[in-house]
Amino acid sequence: MEGSSITLSSPFGRSGNSAVPVGARISSTVIDARPAAMVNGVVVEWGELRPLLNEAAGAEILQEIILDRMLRRALADAGVTITGDEVDAERQLFYSTLSPDTGVSARLGRELRSSRGIHRQRFAQLLHRNASLRALVRDRVQVTDEAVGRLYEIIHGPKRQARLMVLATLRDADTAIQRVRSGEFFGDVAVEISTDSSASRGGLLEPISRADPSYPQALRQALWSLASAEISAPVLLGDTYAVLMLVREIPGDGADLDEQRGELERLARLNQQRLLMDQLARRLILQASVTVFDEALHESWDSRFHRGASLGP
């Protein structure tokens, strides 16, 4: 998040590459001793609980609060008011993206929210935040024939399925290739040495469209150059190396583009809105001026800030 106007301060001195300004005023963290809970009849005070909460998730929550406040200002400047219908539309969109079946989407939504710690109040804030961002970018969305065609290719066009290994060095990638060419099963080698999340599945990926930008272009190009069961040369992906094996080719489903255009335009609009919403959220975060006093929260925020963490839950 280079170039941010966010400043960090802490009541605790730090050395080296500290974000604490030289000469910053020392102040004390206020300890709230009100009971938070009881364990076997013994009080758990907020003063005991809060530092752990700040360390675990404080930065993420602080970031959401910052964005909410910046959005209120942006909405006021634009003369935009968010209605209950717009918030309800965000709720429907959230669940519809999980499954077209309402029962399944409700279950998946509960599981997702529980796993991410997004309960009633935080979920309501998330929906309002998304409605606010969408309202502020809505007039900038332009659905082009190119975007529609790309989505058609991704959804209805031909795909290829592959197994993947990701290795730390070129030597590791070359060694993996030699093991497979010597007779070992690609999936077994992937389980043993691949650092990708697909390793537990023997490196097996979901079918990939050649037009899908969620996969690096170098990876897609390598995959589409392979014959069936062929293994690729090492593919440089940032600071790691990928090795692919083509498993199968899947033809397109033959759907008529004109018949699908309405749905494709809807999806293209949502995709572009999401991109513009993320850009706006990041820009608003960068415009904020923040001073963090609590030690645990300071460390959590400092870490999140410098690794350029994502802006949403």
Summary of the structure (lengths in Angstrom):
residues: 313
radius of gyration: 24.4
end to end distance: 17.2
largest distance: 67.7
contacts: 849
relative contact order: 0.18
helix: 54%
strand: 12%
